Amino acid sequence: MDVSTTPILYATLAAACFGGQVVVTMRSFAHVDPQTSSMISIGTCVAVYWLLSPFLLKTAYLTNPGTWIFFMNGLIHPLFSIYLAFEATKRMGPTVAATISATAPLFATAGAVLALGEQVTLMLLLGTVGTVAGVMILSWNRQGHRHWALWMLIFPMGAAVIRGANHILGKVGLEMVPSPYYAGLVSFTVSFFGAVLIYYLRMGRLPLVLPLKGLLWSTPAGVLIAIGILSMYSALNCGRVVVVSPIIAAFPLFTLGISLLFRQERFRLRILLGVVLVIGGIVWISVQ
């Protein structure tokens, strides 16, 4: 059976945007903390989507039950996934954090096994072993120490779990409301208000005055995320999760390439091997 290239192109664009925003976001941490940066980025996404509302929003969408799927999705993604990913990027570096976060399709597959009763095959097990091996290589340092602690794995792994759930919820919602734009609008609007509330409860105030340089980096990151999310939902809307998810999960390859280009990271065979194993494992799992 021939696979349409449209979802593949959308998924590739999403991967490129997500990979690029990781590098841009890393620059913002010199001026604002991860929670503030994530709130600015989510707010930028919301602004972009609402500016498009006169052209893309239909009133019929508002009464569709799929709205509640997108609403529930917004309570976890991107509200917590972006914050966890940003914390991972700050603490662990862009390529390592992005690669571990890219295990989202692994958790999506595990959810299908547990919730839908799908069988675990030998091929699926091999893919899992490859993915875990990649994470171990990224975590290991020959000198016996690393610049980040093992407990920090909770940040990228948490982001991966939420992103895996997001792909499933997004696909379900799009079957009710086939509008990638509306999926992003509802999810990010809910997440933005949640991000503002959490920030206020945690800090006791809102950051009404923000460093200009922080805005100059966080805002473009938000635009990239907005384009990436729209592309991701477009891919899910016209393609299968097993085709789309592994392509989107390849975004660390874009992160690595851009990081090397701007010399944010040094090339090391260990990181490259870890990236190859994780991405290879994810693709292997997803095509089974």
N, C-alpha and C positions, 0 to 999 in steps of 0.2 A: 504494500500500500504506500502510495506516495504521501509524503508529509509536506504540508503547505509551508512555504518559506516565510510567510507573514508572521506567525508567532515566533519563529526563530529570529527574525530581524528585530521584532519588538523586544524579545528577551535579551538579545545582544546589546541593544541600545540601553536597556535597563541596567545590565551588568556594567557597561562602560560608565554610566552616570553614577552608580553606587560606588564603583571603584574610584572614580575621580573625587567624589565628595569626601571619601575617607582621608585623602591627602589634604584637601582644602580644610577640612575640619581640624586636622592635626595642627595647622597653622593658627587656628583660632584659639587654641588652648594656651598660647602665650599671653593672651589678653583677657580671657574669660574662662570660668570653670565649665566642666562638661554639662552640668545641669542647665546653666544659663545658655550655653551654646546650643544645646538641643532644643530649648524653648524658642530661641530665635529662629532656628532652622525650621521647626514645626510651624511657627507663626508665619514665616515666609511662604511655606507651602500653602497654608490656608489662604494667605493674601492672593497668591497666584490663582488658586482654584476659584475663589470668590470673584476675582476680576473677570474670570471666564464665564461666570454664571449666566450673564445675559445671553450668551451664545449657546451654551451647552446644557443648562439646567432646565428640565421639564417638570411642570407641576405634578404630572402623573407619577413621577418617581416618589414624591413625598408620602403617598399613601400606600406604596407597595411594601409588602412584608419584608422584602429584601433589605429595606432601610434599616431594620432592626439587626440584621446580620452585620451590616457595615458598622452600625452603632456599637455592637458588642465587640467587634474587631478593633474599633478605635479605642476601647478601654485598655487594650494591651499593646496594640501596634498602631502607630509608632510610639505611643506614650512611654512605654518602658523599653522597647527594643532599641530605639535610638539612644536613649540615655545609657543603657548598658553597653551598647556598641561604642559610644563616645568615651565612656569610662575605660573600656578595654583599649581603645586607640591611644588614650593618654598614658595609660600605665604600661602597655605592652608593646607599643609601636604599631604603625598602620598595617604592615603586611601580616604579621603574626596574628593580630587581633582580627583582621578581616578574614584570614584563612580559617581560623577556628569558628568564627561566626558563620562561615559558609557551610557548616554542617547542617544547616536548616533542612535540606531535603532528607537527610538521614532521620531526623526526628519526625518529619512528615510521613516517611515510610513506616517508622515504628508506630506512629499513631494509627496508620491504616491497618497494621497487623493487629494491634490491640483492640481497636474499635470496630473494624470491619471483618476481622477474622481471617485475614489473608495469611497464607502459609509462609514460613521462613524457609527459603531454599538455600542450597549450598552456595549459589552465586551471590545471594543477598548476604550471607555470612562472610564470604570473601571480601565483598565491598566494605562491610562493616570493619573487618580486621584492617584493611588498607587505610580506612579513614582514621581509626584509632591510632594506628602506627604513625600516620602523619602528624597527629596531634602530639604524640610522644616525642617525635623528633623535633618539633617546634619547641617543646617544653624543655628539652635536654640541652645541657651545656657541658662541653668537654672539661672545662675548668672546675666543674662542680658547683657553679653558681650562675645566676642569671640576673638581669636587672629588674626582674619582676618575680613575685612569689607565686607558688602554684595555686594558692587560694584565689588568685585573680582570674583563674580560668572560669570562675562563676559568671563573670561579666560577658565574655563572648559566647559562652555556652548558653547562658540565659537568653541572650539575643537570638541565638540560633533556634532555641525551642519556640520562642514567640513567633519568629519568622516562618517556621514550619507550620505552625497553627494558622498563621495569616494566609498562607497559600491555600489551605483547605477551606477556611472561612470565606476567603475572597472568591474562590471558585463556586461555592454554594450560593453566595449572594449574587454573583453575576448571572447565575442561571435564573434568578428571579428578576433582576434588573440588569439587563445587558449594557451597562454604561460604565466603562472604566473611569471616566471623569467623576461620575457620581460616587463611585466606590471610594475614590481618593478624597473627594470633598467631605463626605460624612465622616470617614475614619479620622482624617486629620483635624477636622473641626472639633470632634469629640476629644481627641488627644491633646489639642492645644489648650482647651479649657482645663483639662485634667492636669496638664503640665504647669499651668499658671497656678492652679489650686495647690498642687503639691509643693511648688516652690514657695508659695506664701506660707503654708503650714510649716515648712522646714526652716525658712529663714525669718519669718515674721514680718516680711516686707517684700515688695516687688522691686526689681532693678529698673527704676524709672530713668536712671541715667546710666547709659552703657558706653564703654570705651569705643571710640570710633573704629579703631583697628579690629576690635572684636566683631563689630557689625560688618566690617568690610570683608571678613573671612566667613563668618557664620551665615550671612545672607546668601552669597553665591552657593554655599553648601546646601542651603535650603532650596534654591532654584534647581540644583542638580537632583536633589531628592524628589522634588515635585515632578520633574520630567521622568525620572527613573520609576517612580510609583505609577505614573500614568502609563508608561510603557509596559510595566510589569502586569498591570491589570488588563491592558490591551492584549498582551500575550496570553494571559489566562482566559480571557474572554473568547479568543478564537482558536486556542490550542489546548493540548492536554498538559496536565500538571507534570507528568513524567517526562515530557519533552522540554517544557519551559523551565522547570525548577533547576535542573542541573546546569543549564546555560546561565541563568541568573546567578547561581552559586559560584560561577567562575569569575565573579567580580574581583577577587583578590589578585588575579593575574593582571588586571588593569591597574590595581593599586600598586602592585610590585613594579610594573613597567613605569608608571608615572613617578613613583618614589625614587627609582633608580635614575630616571631622567632628570629630576630636580635634586638628586643627591641627598634625599632625606634618609636613605638607608644605603648601606654598603652591600654589594653583592656577596652572598655567601652560599656555598653549595648546600649547606644544611637547610637553609630557608627554602631554597629552590626545591630540594627533595621533599621537604614537608608539604609545600604547596602542591607539587605534582601528586603525591600520595593522597592527600585529602581530596583534591578535586577529582582525581582519578577514581577514588573510592566512591564519591558521591555520584559521579556519572555512571559507574558500574552498577550501583544500587538502583538508580533511577530507570535504567533501560531494561531491567529485568521484568 
